Amino acid sequence: MLARISRPARSAGLAVCLAAAGLATARAAEPAPATPRAGLPDLATEVAFPNLTFDRPVAFAYPDDGSKLLFVNEQHQGKVWSFPDDRQTGDKQLFLQLPDEMNGGNEEGLLGLAFHPKYKENGQFFVYYSAKDAAPHPRRSVVSRFRVSKDDPRKADPKSEERIWVSADDPYENHNGGHIAFGPDGFLYITLGDSGAANDPLTTGQNPGDWFGSILRVDVDRPADGKAYGIPADNPALRDPTRFKGWAPEVYAIGLRNVWKFSFDRANGTLWAGDVGQNIWEMVHIIANGGNYGWSLWEANHPFRESSRKQKADPASKLSRPIAEYKHDVGVSITGGFVYRGKRLPQLDGVYVYGDYQTGRIWGLRERDGKAVEGPKELIQVPKAPGKPLNIASFGEDAEGELYILAFDGKIHWLARRQ
C-alpha cells in the first residue's frame, strides 16, 4: 500500500467467497473486460464528516452493538478514535492509545481493527500493529485482543491487552498486509504480505509453510495446543492433510503479494481482496478456502520472470487468476474496497468498489460466477492538475452498509451522485 508514496526501485507495495469446504468451489476468474459495460453509475466524492479530521487514517470499523459508533485507526499515532454515525458530529473521542512502542516505517503502524461479533456481550476487539519488540525481535506484526472499559463504552482498557498472534521476525518494513476482519463464520482473518523488499526475496509466495504472502484464519474463541487461538476444522491443513501437506495450520490461502484490504460481501459472504502488485499490475481477487493466487510466479495475469526461476507452484491448488487487474499507467497501488449494500446509491447495489492510493481513481465492477459481468468502470472523474487526487488508504462500511473512503487528507469521504 503506502510504500508507493516513496517507491525505491519500484519494489514496495501496500499492501476474499467463503468457499465451502474445498477448492472445488473456488471460482477461477477470467481477466475482466477491457471496455466498461453500461449500467454502472457516474459518481463523485464528498466529505462525509466535515467536522472530523484524522492523521493518516488507515482502518475503519464498527461494533454490532446498536451504539451507532464508528471507529478509525491513526496509523503512526497508535490511536483509535470513536465518533457517532452523524454527518455533523464533532464528537471525536480517543478510544485507545496503544501502550507499547511501534515501528514507524511508511507501511508500519496501527494497521487493523476488528470488533468481536459478540462485542455487545464480551467487549472484545482486536488490533493489528507493527510491534517494536526487544532484541532479537525488532520487527514483528502482532494481533492483540483488548477489552472495552467497564466504566465507559467510549474508552478501551489499555491494560487488557493479550497478544493473540505474533508473526515471525520480518527483515523488511514494507508488505505487512495488516488488515483483520471477522468472517460470517465467526473466525478472524488476517492478511500478511510476502515479507517485503522486491521480487519476493524470501520466496514466501509459494511457500504455504510460512505465514507470509497469505491470508490466515484463526478461531480466537477456542484456544488450543498451547496457542492463544484455535484452528478452524476446515482450514486446508486440517481439512485435507494429504493434499495440503506442508501448509501451516493457520493458512487459508496463498500466493498473495500484499493484500491491502479485504472484505466480505454482507449479502453472500464472498471474500474480496485488493492485492498490491510489483512492477506493472495491480489486482482484485475473489478468495477461496485453499486458493493459490500465483505470486510470485505471476503478477496478476502475467508471468513474473524475476521469481519464476526461484520457486515452483505449490501443488495443492490450481493457480487462480484475478477477477480484475489494472496497469501502472492508470494507478500504482490498489486499495481493496467493499461490495456496496447501502441504501443511498441504489444503482451501486452489488458493485464491488475499490480504488488506487496514488491516483485516487475509484472503480466498480459486478461479478457473476467469478467473472466480471459489468466493468471494471471508473466511477468518478479524477481531478486534473493542479487539483490533488485523494490518497485512498482504506475503505470502510457502517452498520447500514454505507461505504466510506479514508484518505490522507485526513478526511472521511463517501460516494455521491454527480451533480
NORNORHU-V718568 format. One line per field, one symbol per residue. ss: DSSP state (~ for helix, > for strand, _ for the rest). A space follows every 10 residues. Layout:
ss->???
This chain:
ss->_~~~___~~~ __________ __~~~_____ __________ __>>>>>___ ______>>>> >_______>> >>>>____>> >>>>______ __>>>>>___ _>_______> >>>>>___~~ ~~_>>>>>>> >________> >>>>>>>>__ _____>>>>> >>>>>>____ _________> >>_____>>> >>________ __________ ___>>>>>>_ _________> _____~~~~_ __________ >>>>____>> >>>>______ >>>>>_____ >>>>>>____ _>_____>>_ _>>_~~~~__ ________>_ ___>>>>___ ___>>>>>>_ _____~~~__ _>>>>>____ _>>>>>>>__ >>>>>>>>_> __________ _>>>>>>___ __>>>>>___ _>>>>>>__
